Amino acid sequence: MNHYDILVVGAGPAGLAAAHAAASCGRKVGIIDDNPQAGGQIWRGGPASQGDARARALWQALQEAPQVHFLLQTRVLFSPAAQQLQVQTPTSSATLHYQRLILATGARERLLPFPGWTLPGVTGAGALQALAKGGYPVAGKRVVIAGSGPLLLAAAATLRARGAQIVAIIEQAPRTALARFALGLLATPSKMIQAAQLMQQLRGIAYWKNAYVRAAQGTTHVTSVLVQRGSQQQTLECDFLACGYGLLPNVELALALGASTLQQDGQIAVRIDGWQQTSASDIFCAGESSGVGGVDLALLEGRIAGLAACGEVAATQHLFRQRSRWRGFAARLARAFALRAEVLALAEDSTIVCRCEDVCHSELKEHRNWRSAKLHTRCGMGPCQGRICGGATELLYGWRPMAVRSPVVPARVSSFIDPPVE
């Protein structure tokens, strides 16, 4: 079971679409994901339980395909040789062999430091949404949701549906940018309908535009937030502050495998060609890791990558126009919710930037790159390996992502000592 024609890393929308396309070509497919259920962050809780009919259809088709094998709760550690991946499960390790590899590793929230952001009760917007979906009790809790982007609205809808009291949604983008983005939704009617549905679900909740959180306040837990709203400041009492500033592509595995990256819409993303192929031999990439664009773009890129990895490049041509359309939507999204300079200047000298190693802004702002900061402060050398502070340091100091070393994620010593299952 450890030899596959097509191996897919990531069981979110892009990964499932890629696996389905490859299976339809008769290939033996393996799908790796470190979560106990498929679906990724967008379809968290499992594709079968989603309101999105595409999720349910993909899941049913993959479950009925005998040549598709799911490897859940499995993490990729490193590549011991060409066309091999060393992986770790909760109880063992194994070496997986493949002919073609498709990376669909998704994205994570970008968190930015500000006074009080390390207080208990301050989370990412998507993080609190995921916790609530997983059963974390939020009923009756007062929640302020702040940052930038449509994820704020989606998180608010999820939390409200589970009984949370949404005090306000704080959006840093100016009114003019939001108005242009709303007008641009005419080019994507499905997104316009989705936006209207979200607004209906959030009726009665304050939505403050051109505003941002200056500080979270409290002693042992966040109790209030200080909000800059235009030229005025206002304090809002809360039990939770869910704060997120967009998404960052997960490029670490791609970098470890030798794929190149590029700067795209203010993000570092995996570089791909028209068929979703990376600069590394036999490796393709689809979804948010090749540029944040949402579920519609991820599904298309996944299908193109799955077909192209099987050599069926002619079958991908009719998908290119749709992909261009959704890439246009992603570009408009990036422009509308571009981060303002004030948000990037909130950290004070005493504000912690690297949470793992307790490194403050005053210690980092004098360094020119990751290497210097790591040598002098250990910034980025904690358990998250720079995944939290990396997005912040890129914007605050202009540092490019540091080199990725094996293992890509924290691993048990036994995964290196014990002979892996071949």
HUKA-V597804 format. One record per backbone hydrogen bond with DSSP energy under -0.5 kcal/mol. CO is the residue of the C=O (numbers start at 1). NH is the residue of the N-H. E is the energy in kcal/mol with one decimal. If there is no record, write none. Layout:
co = {CO;CO}
nh = {NH;NH}
e = {E;E}
This chain:
co = {2;4;5;5;6;7;8;8;9;11;12;13;14;15;16;17;18;19;20;21;22;22;23;27;28;28;29;30;30;31;32;33;33;35;39;41;43;46;47;51;52;52;53;54;55;56;57;58;59;60;62;64;65;67;69;71;75;77;77;78;78;81;83;85;85;86;86;87;88;92;93;94;94;96;97;100;101;101;102;102;103;106;108;109;110;114;115;116;119;120;121;121;123;124;125;126;127;128;129;130;131;132;138;141;141;142;142;143;143;143;144;144;145;146;147;148;149;150;150;151;152;153;154;155;156;157;158;159;160;163;164;165;165;168;168;169;169;170;170;171;173;174;175;176;177;178;179;180;181;182;183;184;185;188;188;189;190;191;192;193;194;195;196;197;198;200;202;206;206;207;208;210;212;214;215;217;217;221;223;224;225;225;226;226;227;227;228;228;229;232;234;236;240;241;241;242;244;246;248;249;251;252;253;254;255;260;262;262;264;267;267;269;273;276;277;280;282;283;284;286;287;288;289;294;295;296;297;298;299;300;301;302;303;304;305;306;307;307;308;311;312;313;314;316;316;317;319;320;321;322;323;324;325;326;327;328;329;330;331;332;333;335;340;340;342;343;348;349;351;353;354;354;358;359;359;360;360;361;361;364;369;370;371;372;373;373;373;374;378;382;384;386;388;389;390;391;392;393;393;393;394;403;412;413;413;414;421}
nh = {97;99;99;100;30;102;10;32;104;39;16;17;18;19;20;21;22;23;24;25;25;27;26;29;5;6;69;8;32;71;10;73;74;73;43;44;46;49;50;53;55;56;57;58;59;60;61;62;63;64;65;66;68;29;31;33;88;407;408;80;86;84;98;87;96;77;78;94;75;89;421;87;96;85;4;7;103;284;9;104;286;250;248;111;245;117;216;119;122;222;123;241;243;128;129;130;131;132;133;134;136;135;141;143;165;239;240;145;167;168;146;242;170;244;172;246;152;153;154;155;156;157;158;159;160;161;162;164;163;140;166;143;167;145;170;171;208;147;172;211;210;178;179;180;181;182;183;184;185;185;186;187;188;191;192;193;194;195;196;197;198;199;200;201;202;203;205;169;208;209;171;230;228;115;226;223;224;219;238;217;227;236;214;215;229;234;212;230;232;229;227;225;144;123;243;146;148;110;108;251;255;256;257;259;258;271;264;269;267;264;269;262;276;285;273;283;101;278;103;289;290;291;270;298;299;300;301;302;303;304;305;306;307;308;309;310;310;312;311;313;315;316;317;319;320;320;323;324;325;326;327;328;329;330;331;332;333;334;335;336;337;338;343;344;345;346;351;362;361;355;358;359;360;353;354;363;364;364;365;367;373;374;375;376;377;378;379;378;381;385;387;390;392;393;394;395;396;397;398;399;398;405;415;416;417;418;95}
e = {-3.2;-0.8;-0.8;-1.8;-2.2;-2.8;-0.7;-3.3;-3.0;-2.9;-2.9;-2.3;-2.4;-2.5;-2.4;-2.2;-2.4;-2.6;-2.0;-0.6;-0.8;-1.8;-1.9;-0.6;-1.4;-2.3;-2.6;-3.3;-0.5;-3.5;-3.4;-0.5;-2.2;-1.8;-2.2;-0.9;-1.4;-1.3;-1.4;-0.6;-0.9;-1.4;-2.4;-2.3;-2.3;-2.3;-2.3;-2.4;-2.4;-1.6;-0.7;-0.7;-1.5;-2.5;-2.5;-1.9;-2.3;-0.5;-3.0;-0.6;-3.5;-1.4;-2.0;-0.6;-3.1;-3.3;-1.1;-2.0;-2.6;-3.1;-1.7;-2.9;-0.5;-2.3;-2.5;-2.5;-0.5;-3.4;-2.7;-0.6;-2.5;-2.8;-3.3;-0.6;-2.5;-2.3;-2.6;-1.7;-1.9;-2.6;-0.6;-2.3;-3.1;-2.3;-1.7;-2.6;-2.4;-2.4;-2.3;-1.6;-2.8;-1.5;-2.3;-0.6;-3.0;-3.1;-2.0;-0.5;-2.4;-0.8;-0.5;-2.9;-3.4;-2.2;-2.3;-0.7;-1.5;-0.7;-2.0;-2.8;-2.1;-2.4;-2.1;-2.6;-2.6;-2.1;-1.0;-2.6;-1.9;-2.8;-0.8;-2.9;-0.8;-2.4;-0.5;-0.7;-2.7;-1.6;-0.5;-2.4;-2.3;-1.9;-2.5;-2.2;-2.1;-2.6;-2.2;-2.0;-0.8;-0.8;-1.6;-1.7;-1.5;-1.1;-1.6;-2.3;-2.1;-2.5;-2.1;-2.3;-2.2;-2.4;-1.9;-2.1;-1.7;-1.1;-2.1;-2.7;-0.6;-0.7;-3.1;-1.4;-3.2;-0.6;-2.9;-3.2;-1.7;-0.6;-2.2;-3.4;-0.6;-2.5;-3.2;-1.3;-0.7;-2.6;-2.0;-0.6;-2.0;-3.5;-3.4;-2.4;-2.5;-2.8;-0.7;-2.7;-2.3;-2.6;-2.4;-1.0;-2.6;-2.4;-1.5;-2.6;-1.5;-2.5;-0.6;-2.6;-1.4;-3.5;-0.7;-2.5;-1.9;-2.9;-1.6;-1.6;-2.6;-2.7;-3.0;-0.5;-1.9;-1.8;-2.4;-2.1;-2.3;-1.6;-2.9;-2.5;-2.1;-2.5;-2.7;-2.6;-2.4;-2.8;-2.5;-0.8;-0.6;-2.4;-1.7;-1.2;-0.7;-1.4;-0.9;-2.0;-0.6;-1.3;-2.2;-2.5;-1.8;-2.1;-2.2;-1.8;-1.5;-2.1;-2.1;-2.1;-2.3;-2.3;-2.0;-2.3;-1.9;-1.0;-0.6;-0.9;-1.0;-0.9;-1.9;-2.1;-2.4;-0.9;-0.7;-1.8;-0.5;-3.1;-1.7;-0.9;-0.9;-0.7;-2.3;-2.0;-2.0;-3.0;-2.2;-1.7;-2.7;-0.7;-0.8;-1.1;-2.0;-1.6;-1.4;-1.6;-0.7;-3.0;-1.8;-1.0;-3.1;-2.3;-0.7;-1.3;-0.7;-0.5;-1.0;-1.7;-1.6;-2.4;-2.5}
